[in-house]
Amino acid sequence: MSDGDRRPPPDEEAGQPDTARERWRAETRARSLKGAPERRERFETSSTLEIRDLYTPADLAGLDEDRDLGRPGEFPFTRGVQPTMYRSRLWTMRQYAGFATADETNRRFRYLLEQGQTGLSVAFDLPTQMGFDSDAPEAAGEVGRVGVPISSLADMEVLFDRIPMGEVSTSMTINATAATLVALYVAAAERQGVARDQLSGTVQNDILKEYIARGTWIYPPRPSMRLVTDIFEFGARELPKWNTISISGYHMREAGASAAQELAFTLADGIAYVEAALARGLEIDDFAPRLSFFFAAWSELFEEVAKFRAARRMWARIVRDRFKAQNPRSMACRFHVQTAGSSLTAQSVDNNVVRTALQALAAVLGGAQSLHTNSRDEALALPTEESVRLALRTQQILAYEAGVTETPDPLAGSYFVETLTDELEAAATAYLEEIESMGGTLAALDAGFQQRQIQESAYRTQRAIDSGDQVVVGVNKFRDEASTTPPTQKIDPEGERRQVEGLRRVRAERDPAAWAAALRRLDDAARGTDNLMPPLVEAVRAYATVGEIADRLRAAWGVHRELITI
């Protein structure tokens, strides 16, 4: 971002006094404070940005509408990435789901679609995320617990049985094994007779945030980045409607990052992915239109709206000015939002419905393209059918009853929101400049910079909650005298046995010659420089399993070990 694109906060602007505000502070406000002192000495956002006592037109004295806001659907996309936003098409309503077995998850998917959900979002179990088959020793007790187990093409076919893959958009939350799961999705679609150019959806494919905040990595960073760019290249050529990455701040926010940190570290990862793709020889406008982002929505309404607006403006300028994109679609920051899972409380679970509604409102006012609303019981277990239906109804009420979809960017021009948008951009830019001074995202990651900043932010927040300075209703204040635990989703323990039996049947019935040949080609590609996606598709067609494929890549590349410093 050039200096000309940044404007200083109002207090730094010369020649813009607000005499009316100063009179109000000296007279009306001062009289009021004598009888009713303010609740605290300093009001601030989660990013420690001070919230002033009053915002006026003077706070926007440096605002240039054309430069800083533009119009919806036009650079810098502050006001939204589509000209008509929700007046023409509502956001995609996705409820993240996956548990037990592919068959049970398929039934949940079809139920949600019947209830009005407009896109699927797949949660995979930990063995699948970590590249282990369901019968691996490492998978024992974890099969189907926090997502659906997918070990082979047979599982993927069951998962999407009676779901028209050419019509339904699917988001897959998968990272270390993302390339394998995309290959499985493509192969399953082929079995349905759906062409690749008809497939729409998103694969998360964001390995950098795993090293920063989440931990489900397999391979070292550099070969992992190769897999990411292989998907970019394959997607640009074969999957024109597919978003080849969802660059994710959500998990960093869940780990304790502030809004400014979430914004900065997500965009820093985006810069790293673009640089890797350019180094691969791809052209910016060939892949950037299919990049997408994934943010959290917390309960601090105005800061969250400002964060989403700042993200669009910052990314547009980064892609245009730094990477010289020509296609406006390359500059548009399109994003999915999930409400804040770590804000949910096991105490007084009904309060979570209110939290989720408020967070979803922030996402809608901030212009999200896709939204997942958490369920009231997710602090206790995977959500029940009833609770996930209520979470979906929350989105539908916002869409059809709240009146917040009638015009794009309805909070534009608010003295407070525009100031917060600028201040979050400035705070995030400072983090980006620090990361650049360290040599970029990978160098900062190796030094533990992002991890340390998030840990410190999480520590500050927890201290504030423990001291009571930050109120969590029902936890450290306004506790209910009596609370009940609702019925929770139960995972059938027999599901793991059925999954393992099915996997062993696949191994027994597949063509061993085709399987061996496909894995040899994969091994050769991994040790060479060819794009891995074609041999991956061939391997899964031959019913090579997720674990077998991951083992070949482990042998070729090694595994990542986290550096722990004391």
Secondary structure, DSSP 8 states (H G I E B T S, - for coil): --GGG----GGG-TT---HHHHHHIIIIIHHHHHHS--SSS--B-TT--B--S---GGGGTT--IIIII--TTSTT-TT-SSSSGGGT---EEEEEE--S-HHHHHHHHHHHHHTT--EEEEEB-HHHHHT--TTSGGGTTTTTTSSB---SHHHHHHHTTTS-TTTSEEEEE-STTHHHHHHHHHHHHHHHT--GGG--EEE----HHIIIII----S-HHHHHHHHHHHHHHHHHH-TTEE-EEEE-HHHHHTT--HHHHHHHHHHHHHHHHHHHHHTT--HHHHGGGEEEEEEE-S-HHHHHHHHHHHHHHHHHIIIIIT----HHHH---EEEEE-GGG--SSSTTHHHHHHHHHHHHHHHTT-SEEE---TTTTTSS--HHHHHHHHHHHHHHHHTSSTTSSSSTTTT-HHHHHHHHHHHHHHHHHHHHHHHTTSHHHHHHTTHHHHHHHHHHHHHHHHHHHTSS--BTTTBS--SS----------THHHHHHHHHHHHHHHHS-HHHHHHHHHHHHHHHHSSS-SHHHHHHHHHTT--HHHHHHHHHHHH---------
